Amino acid sequence: FYGFAFLNGILATLSGPASSSLLPHLVPKRELARASGLLGMAGQSMSLIGLLAGGFMVGKLGSVPSLIIDGLTFWLMAFLYLFIKMPAAAAVVKKQSFGRDLLEGFTFVRGAFLVGLVCVMAFLLNATFAPIQMLMPAQMLRFGVGAEGYSVLMALLTVGILAGSVLISSLGSRLKPALGVGLGLSLAVLGTFIFASSAFHSLYLTAATVLGVGLAFTNTSISVLLMTIVPVEMRGRTFALINAVGQAGMPLTLLLLSPFVDQVPFSSVFWVAGLCAVAMTVVWFMWGY
C-alpha cells in the first residue's frame, strides 16, 4: 500500500503540471479564469459523487472490486484525452536533458519574484494545512461521529470547493487573480480559526465548507495567475517545480509533528495553523497583490 501510494503521488506530480500547462493553449487568455472555474466545478462534482458512490460500492461490492472499477475510470480518462485537439504551439518542445530542464525551471522561478513567492507559499500552504488533515479523523472520533462524520466533513469540504469554483466561473475575467488569491487565503484563515475555536461537530462542518471555498479561490487564482505571467516555453517546468515544492510541505510537517502531536490539544495545532495562514495572507497583500 505504501508503494502504491508513492507511485500514485509520482503520477499526480506528472499529470498536474501537464494539465495546467495545456489549458492556456485550449482557451483564450480572457477566458482562463472561467475555464479554470469550470474545470474545478467538474472535478469537485465528480469528487462529491465519488464520495457517495464509493461508499455505496464498497458496501455492496467490497473494496477490491471497487478499486478495480476505480482503476478502469482512469483508462477511460486516458481514452478521452485522445479527443483533445492539440494546437501546433503546444507541440513545440525544445529537446534537452531532464537535468537541464530542471535547472532552467529553478533559475526562472528564482529570477521571477512573484513566481518565486507563489512557490514558497505553495510549500507553506501544504505545511499549514497538513496538521488539519492529519488530526481530523481523530477529532471525529472524539466527537463520537467516527468515519461517517468524517465522510460528511470531507463531502462539505468538497461542496465548498465546488461552490467556490462555480463563483469563480461566473465571475470570469472580472475576478483579478491576485485579488482571488488574497480572498481565498482570507477565507482559509476564517475556516481554520473556526476549527480552532469549535467544540461541536456542526461547527466543524461549517468550517470545512468555508475552507473549501477559500481553497477553490486560492488554488484556481494562483493557477490563472501563473498561466498569464509565465512564458509558454517555461510553463511545464515552472508548474512542475512549484508542484514538487508544494507537495514537499505536507510530509515534512507530518514527520515533524508526529512524535508529539498527541501530547498537545488539537485546538492549539489549529490555532498555529490559522496564525500561519494569517501571516501568508499579510505577505500576499503586501508583496503579491
Secondary structure, 3 states (H helix, E strand, C coil): CHHHHHHHHHHHHHHHHHHHHHHHHHCCHHHHHHHHHHHHHHHHHHHHHHHHHHHHHHHHHCHHHHHHHHHHHHHHHHHHHCCCCCCHHHHCCCCCCHHHHHHHHHHHHHHCHHHHHHHHHHHHHHHHHHHHHHHHHHHHHHHCCHHHHHHHHHHHHHHHHHHHHHHHHHHHHHCCHHHHHHHHHHHHHHHHHHHHHCCCHHHHHHHHHHHHHHHHHHHHHHHHHHHHHCCHHHHHHHHHHHHHHHHHHHHHHHHHHCCCHHHCCHHHHHHHHHHHHHHHHHHHHHHHC
